[in-house]
Amino acid sequence: MPVIVEGKYDKIKLSSLLDAEIITTNGFGIFKDKQKKDCIKALCQNGVIIATDSDGAGNLIRGHLKGILPPEKIYNVYIPQIKGREKRKKEDSAEGYLGVEGTDVETLIKLFLPFASSESEPEKDVITRTDLYNYGFFGKDNSAEKRKKLCSALSLPDNLSAKELCSVISRLYKRADIEKIIKDIDGGKI
């Protein structure tokens, strides 16, 4: 399954880890590049993994890609929001988070491991928005604060929507593990 990233350094980083077609958006270049969009549509007919940085720019690019690709064919990999600077850069990014290229190899392997089997989509122990609602992470008082704590405990970006959160935790974690973390949050341990 192809992987879409923002830039060439992201592609270089993942090329050493993945045996997959890695496509760059050239940052915001994807917004105006009709040929690139057509290429992405053609290459990603059977599914695609989107792995953009967990900052505002990455979210804009991810959102744009969601608008041109069939939603049922998109699998999202969310890079944890870790403060820092990529080694090749002289200054921090605008939001101060590491991107794909700055994320350590072990974390990237963990994030892409559910896609290691090329035979079918990753197995899921689905957590739904209803589950999040019942746990108090969606649609209730202090839901946003609780959701941020959950994202932090799972090393996920804290700006995920309830729908995105359901998708990523269903892919990466077992229900029992999530329920234990939720109990720790509710019990004040996190």
Helices and strands as residue ranges (DSSP letters): E 3-5, H 8-15, E 22-24, G 27-31, H 34-43, E 48-50, H 56-68, G 71-73, E 74-76, H 105-112, G 113-115, H 129-135, H 143-153, H 162-172, H 175-186
